[in-house]
Amino acid sequence: MNTFKTILALFFISTSVLAQNVEFEKANFPDRKDQLKEARKALDEGKDAFVLGRKEYQFILDEYVNAHGYYPVSRNDYRHAGDIYFKQAKPFLEKAQEFNPNNADLNYMLGFISFNLNAQSPEAIKYLEKAYSLNPQIPEDGIYLLGWACQINLKWDDAIKYYQAAMSRYSANAKANAVPMADVTKKIQECKTGKLLVANPQRIFVENLGPEINTIYPEYSAFITADESMIAFTACRNTTTGGKSDGENGGYFEDLYISGKKGRKWAPAQNFGPVVNSEDHDATAGLSSDGTILFVYKFKEKDGGDIYVSYLNGNVWTKPEHLNKNINSKAHESSVSLSYDGKRLYFVSDREGGLGDRDIYYSDKDAKGEWGPAVNAGPVLNTKYAEEGVFIHPDGKTIYFSSKGHNTMGGYDIFKSVFENGAWSEPENLGYPINGPDDDVFFVINGSGHHGYFASAKQGGYGDKDIYKITFLGPEKAPLLMNEDNLLASVTAPVSEFKAEKIESSGPKMTILKGVVSDEQTKQPLEASIELVDNTKNEVIAVFKSNSTTGKYLVSLPSGKNYGIAVKKEGYLFHSENFDLPASANFQEVEKNIELKKIDIGKTITLRNIFFDFDKATIRPESANELDRLIKLLSENPTIKIELGSHTDSKGSDDYNQKLSQSRSQSVVTYLIGKGIAGDRLVAKGYGETVPVASNDTDEGRQMNRRTDFKILSK
Amino acid sequence: MMQKIVLVSLGLLCFQVNAQDTVKVKTNLTPAQEAENAYNQGLEFMNQKNTDMAIESFSKAINLNPSFEKAYYNRGFAKFESKNYQGSLDDYTKALGLKALYPDALYGKAQSFYALHQNDSCLSYLNKTTLVDEAYSKAYYLAGQLKFESGDYKEAVAEYDKAIAARPDYAYAYNDRASAKRQLGDDAGAIADYEKAVASDPTMYFAYNNLGSCKRNKGDHAGAIGAYNKALSLKPDYYLALNNRGSAKLNSNDINGAIADFDAALRQKADYALAMNNMASAYIKKKDYKAAEDWVNKAIRADAKAGAAYLNRGIIKQMQQNEEGACEDWKKAAELGIPEGKRYASGLCD
């Protein structure tokens, strides 16, 4: 790159021809010779430090361009290059500026430094605009940075104006300046996007998670469970494992922290402890939606940064295990996200063969439970720029990620895409103020889609980066007016009229089922397996476990399936639940505590996943999984005899219901005999509508009453 | 657009007094002549709105002449006016026993059945009335009203069509047909009919109000405000129109104008929950959530079943970052039949 040489050459161009530009020369300050001398000295010292910083800056820029083929998109891509020198230079240059505020080169240097040290500061714009007005021939990167400073401060029109001015300068040598020109074109587009998004802001509330989570140290990269009962995040605190500081940025090494909700408040965050955290950098990379699987990022020079996994076993997190080579390559792997069924892992990697910089990949779990080959998520999601912070929502189809491509308004922006009809939708920018012109990354969202979590170093926090919660208010809710008219001439009573603007129901279509599994008699929490079955396909979708210490479980059920759920533990009767969720079923959170019953005489369970044709005794195919479980139970307990009791709701006559229920229970018995269970172990009994478990006045109640129970008659 | 019909009371049925022609009195009084005198006296009392004395006079006429069908009819009418609907029904029946093809008595019976909430019998007698006199416009009109009240707006329009065919300047029928069309979503037809109603009777302030509301629902806020202005020029204390004009102003983002109108409506009717709720809506639009909360609480105190007020309080609470309170109110709004309540609560509040 010859850019640096060009800039230096331009930097020393004499600007004395411009009347408003004032050089540090005696002729310009005839009565202030001593002060001029001091000012010149300060200027020279400042300039020396600036040039060193500028060289380092240029080195990083050239390195970046060589690696990527395009200019850095984010401020952070410059990795604070030159900052040490810029900090040295600044007080000297400010002293010189105090003496002579009308020198173009000095204003250029101060603007350059101000932007690099704090791009949001209005100083960068002030100095660079002054420099440009004093001498429009300041180095083109000064005009470029002026555009960028305006962009970062949401001054879109000014940004576009200065970018266009920079473009005009670059185009004088278009061949040599192809890379910066391409970047200016991108940044102008970012400004146009930003202008549109800022004009139509999202309705949100942003709230700091408070001192239980945030401190004066950096906190970031937060992950939450679908029900927001737990948060895991990264922090660089003085309590870091090993107490070491990072020489590069002076801060403490990263550790992972955890907190749980107490009512509506977070409990004080705790360090995950030495099993999960090491004396080096350890950062959160992902968390399963039930909060039992934690992904950890650890950096080692030789592997470029890899992902590890830790499991919650009771109340103990296991030692993080390195994910296999399909996930971890020699390149950099960062954030990961596990699908609701635990069968697909989305992750970010900058391995070779991608579409450019970091890309989103996924890997499916094979039959042996190993992660299979990584597959690039494709060009709809991935761009030639970097993607980061992938998060697959527990609804199973909505992905959130950050990208420097697509229609970002600058740096990383957060996007959303939905997998429908076999393809990802065009990524949609989440809009302002979720996104701004700087980097917005590592965003997660709860099950209902109403709350998101992210980190920001915004003012008013507890120090450095803090974790914030976003509440999405959705489209503006029009207040509902009440009106009435005298519609009928001969009737005096007014007729009321209600009118509200319609708002389409939005948000995730899914159900969160959660609760505690315990022993029916002792009430002690149980570690049970929770089998999730797609009844229509008769396929086991996933198997989860309740926590051995707390008995807690959480299962995400995306709408659009008839789910059978079997909670099983050896020595206990299994418990079954059915959730028939049409694709249109809106988000709901169902809390269901399950008490498993020991296999004992007189114990009864309800088989919620045995289905019959309407008004018939024909067993429907989607009952197969439940019946198989029953067969397994009878096979494993060969001495027990059971009664299969069928029940109806109160619709229809007593006699009809009695006969129907008897036929249905007999159908189940016949099925079991056909599968090898001895007939003398089975009793079919129809109860008709005589034993309701819920009111027959509602659809829900009637559904509860239509059921098949089995009872252990003897052991 | 969702419209909820609540016809609370029958109230003043504006049936025009249908007293029979005066009978000429002769000088040499026979019992029949005395009966005629008593009958005429009864009519006089009716004109003075003294129904008790009228009933007494008509009874005297009937005693003197038991086959005096007009006296039965008018006593029935007087009883109807004094809200003795069973009594009026009996007298109309007697009148019809003396004169079977008596359209006024048939219609009177229909009215009595209507007042006694016996709608099937009412409709049956309305049919009989128009069989006897196919130009009996009031019978078609009342049939239209019955259909309207039962929610059968299409049938109501058909009955009003017949009423208007029988009497082309029938302003009430135009107004009511317009309202039925409005319920059917035919705003253009409704507006045309309301305009015909006020053309036939330019003093019909409520028809101007209805016209305004129809235009407001169509988004023609300027047109609506014009119509409400006309209604208010005819009846300045018409709080419905004040409240409605405020809504039109609010919809056209004249928030201060809206507040002034809601305030004026409340000066006419201090406990008017609708205007209180709408005042809250105006302050929501102003993003003055404290004032909005005060007003919406007043609305709920005035009418605990004002679902819209609960919905609005939920909106206010959400903007005050009180999610739990918002959920509680939206669920209550849903319970009170406001569908938006369920939609807003969905997901956030489960």
Interface residues (C-beta under 8 A of the other chain):
Chain A: F205 E207 S448 G449 H450 T471 L473 K477 P479 L480 L481 M482 N483 E484 D485 N486 L487 L488 A489 S490 V491 T492 A493 P494 V495 S496 E497 F498 K499 A500 I503 S505 G507 P508 N586 F587 Q588 E589
Chain B: M1 M2 Q3 K4 I5 V6 L7 V8 S9 L10 G11 L12 L13 C14 F15 Y141 Q145 F148 E149 A171 Y172 N175 D176 S179 R182 A197 M204 F206 A207 N209 N210 S213 R216 N217 L240 N243 N244 S247 L250 N251 A273 L274 N277 N278 A280 S281 I284 K285 A306 G307 A308 A309 L311 N312 I315 Q318 M319 Q321 E323 I338 E340 R343 Y344 S346 G347 L348 D350
